[in-house]
């Protein structure tokens, strides 16, 4: 289950590196900032 979380996070990060070159990168980066802490907290608990 933790591996799935890491895969999702890794996929998001790699995906956002490509998205950064586009115009709508701000919203996706905010999504990353919101999503990462939640996954980390989920892993702790």
C-alpha positions as a printed NumPy array, in Angstrom:
array([[  0.   ,   0.   ,   0.   ],
       [  2.855,   2.337,   0.814],
       [  4.468,   1.433,  -2.502],
       [  1.309,   2.497,  -4.305],
       [  1.489,   5.865,  -2.566],
       [  5.115,   6.302,  -3.568],
       [  4.284,   5.332,  -7.14 ],
       [  1.485,   7.891,  -7.264],
       [  3.709,  10.598,  -5.807],
       [  6.554,   9.737,  -8.166],
       [  4.163,   9.741, -11.122],
       [  2.752,  13.117, -10.092],
       [  6.197,  14.669,  -9.691],
       [  7.47 ,  13.334, -13.029],
       [  4.199,  14.394, -14.669],
       [  4.478,  17.923, -13.243],
       [  7.99 ,  18.34 , -14.607],
       [  6.468,  18.091, -18.071],
       [  3.473,  20.21 , -17.103],
       [  5.685,  23.01 , -15.81 ],
       [  6.376,  23.992, -19.399],
       [  2.681,  24.625, -19.977],
       [  0.473,  27.459, -18.778],
       [ -1.571,  25.558, -16.183],
       [  1.369,  24.456, -14.029],
       [  0.377,  26.643, -11.066],
       [ -2.812,  24.737, -10.27 ],
       [ -1.044,  21.385, -10.577],
       [  1.795,  22.483,  -8.327],
       [ -0.762,  23.542,  -5.732],
       [ -2.321,  20.099,  -6.092],
       [  1.093,  18.558,  -5.426],
       [  1.61 ,  20.726,  -2.347],
       [ -1.782,  19.638,  -1.022],
       [ -1.395,  15.975,  -1.947],
       [  2.119,  15.324,  -0.622],
       [  1.494,  16.148,   3.079],
       [ -1.67 ,  14.027,   3.063],
       [  0.161,  10.989,   1.7  ],
       [  2.995,  11.47 ,   4.192],
       [  0.562,  11.727,   7.107],
       [ -1.276,   8.673,   5.802],
       [  2.   ,   6.751,   5.787],
       [  2.776,   7.793,   9.382],
       [ -0.614,   6.654,  10.631]])
